Amino acid sequence: MAGKDTATIKVVDQLIKSRRTVREFAPDPIDDSTLRQLIEAAVWAPNHRMTEPWRFYVLKKGGEGRRKVSDLVHAWTLENTPNANQRQASADSARDELLESPGLVYAYALTGNSDEIAEENYAAVACAVQNLMLAAHARGLGVGWSTGKPCKPADLAAALGVNEPSRVAGCLYIGYPAKEPSSKRRVGSDVTSWL
Ligand SMILES: Cc1cc2nc3c(=O)[nH]c(=O)nc-3n(C[C@H](O)[C@H](O)[C@H](O)COP(=O)(O)O)c2cc1C
């Protein structure tokens, strides 16, 4: 396939570099059709053996599923925060962040029949999440990918209705950014050996 024109190259490079993790959102809702578009972008990620190992669970704002998962995360945080002074506030904040996020999507990776496939599948789902984040960013949306508290409760998969052997890859908070976060990177030449 011929290379893309320079304008397209610039747009893609800029989109990749300007994407940031977002965890503070404006209250504006996201419509279901936009979430579907993001997931459509996600499923075009590379995946070895064409396992298409991604599974997405969309928890609608105000819905029963969102409340159930938020309660599980709240309980998990109460039980697992070592500092007694921080326990309640940390649990409340984790629950409220889940309840208030305009969009909330869990990404799971099928584990397949071997450790090798499980690893490939997890990598593929990470690519899918990046696709989703870039598609979101192109639409003016931000995504916060968490593998922290929202992914920890033992009953999470059951609450989401996960019915295939899978591993959680992340909880994705999605919405219109309340502010533009910044980040930094080492330059590519710092982390590359040419042989
Ligand atoms: C697999 C994975 C798990 C992550 N888990 C968390 C998390 O639990 N909490 C969090 O605040 N950020 C999490 N992040 C986001 C990173 O902290 C973030 O990507 C990093 O700080 C760089 O910022 P940027 O995405 O804006 O470039 C995760 C990112 C990845 C790829």
The ligand as an SDF file (V2000), in Angstrom:
LIG
                    3D

 31 33  0  0  0  0  0  0  0  0999 V2000
   -1.7880   -1.2580   31.6280 C   0  0  0  0  0  0  0  0  0  0  0  0
   -1.9920    0.1180   32.1890 C   0  0  0  0  0  0  0  0  0  0  0  0
   -2.5290    0.2410   33.4380 C   0  0  0  0  0  0  0  0  0  0  0  0
   -2.7400    1.5030   34.0030 C   0  0  0  0  0  0  0  0  0  0  0  0
   -3.2980    1.5960   35.2470 N   0  0  0  0  0  0  0  0  0  0  0  0
   -3.4540    2.8090   35.8200 C   0  0  0  0  0  0  0  0  0  0  0  0
   -4.0200    2.9090   37.1130 C   0  0  0  0  0  0  0  0  0  0  0  0
   -4.3730    1.9140   37.7440 O   0  0  0  0  0  0  0  0  0  0  0  0
   -4.1770    4.1360   37.6480 N   0  0  0  0  0  0  0  0  0  0  0  0
   -3.7870    5.2690   36.9640 C   0  0  0  0  0  0  0  0  0  0  0  0
   -3.9450    6.3730   37.4980 O   0  0  0  0  0  0  0  0  0  0  0  0
   -3.2680    5.1910   35.7220 N   0  0  0  0  0  0  0  0  0  0  0  0
   -3.0940    4.0020   35.1340 C   0  0  0  0  0  0  0  0  0  0  0  0
   -2.5720    3.9090   33.8630 N   0  0  0  0  0  0  0  0  0  0  0  0
   -2.2690    5.1560   33.1130 C   0  0  0  0  0  0  0  0  0  0  0  0
   -0.8150    5.5380   33.2240 C   0  0  0  0  0  0  0  0  0  0  0  0
   -0.5400    5.9670   34.5320 O   0  0  0  0  0  0  0  0  0  0  0  0
   -0.5220    6.6330   32.1950 C   0  0  0  0  0  0  0  0  0  0  0  0
   -0.6270    6.0760   30.9080 O   0  0  0  0  0  0  0  0  0  0  0  0
    0.8660    7.2410   32.3710 C   0  0  0  0  0  0  0  0  0  0  0  0
    0.9090    8.0140   33.5330 O   0  0  0  0  0  0  0  0  0  0  0  0
    1.2890    8.1090   31.1970 C   0  0  0  0  0  0  0  0  0  0  0  0
    0.3620    9.1770   31.0100 O   0  0  0  0  0  0  0  0  0  0  0  0
   -0.3410    9.4070   29.6010 P   0  0  0  0  0  0  0  0  0  0  0  0
   -1.2190    8.2140   29.3280 O   0  0  0  0  0  0  0  0  0  0  0  0
   -1.1380   10.6670   29.7680 O   0  0  0  0  0  0  0  0  0  0  0  0
    0.7330    9.5520   28.5790 O   0  0  0  0  0  0  0  0  0  0  0  0
   -2.3670    2.6650   33.2680 C   0  0  0  0  0  0  0  0  0  0  0  0
   -1.8080    2.5120   31.9960 C   0  0  0  0  0  0  0  0  0  0  0  0
   -1.6270    1.2630   31.4720 C   0  0  0  0  0  0  0  0  0  0  0  0
   -1.0370    1.1440   30.0850 C   0  0  0  0  0  0  0  0  0  0  0  0
  1  2  1  0
  2  3  1  0
  2 30  2  0
  3  4  2  0
  4  5  1  0
  4 28  1  0
  5  6  2  0
  6  7  1  0
  6 13  1  0
  7  8  2  0
  7  9  1  0
  9 10  1  0
 10 11  2  0
 10 12  1  0
 12 13  2  0
 13 14  1  0
 14 15  1  0
 14 28  1  0
 15 16  1  0
 16 17  1  0
 16 18  1  0
 18 19  1  0
 18 20  1  0
 20 21  1  0
 20 22  1  0
 22 23  1  0
 23 24  1  0
 24 25  2  0
 24 26  1  0
 24 27  1  0
 28 29  2  0
 29 30  1  0
 30 31  1  0
M  END
$$$$
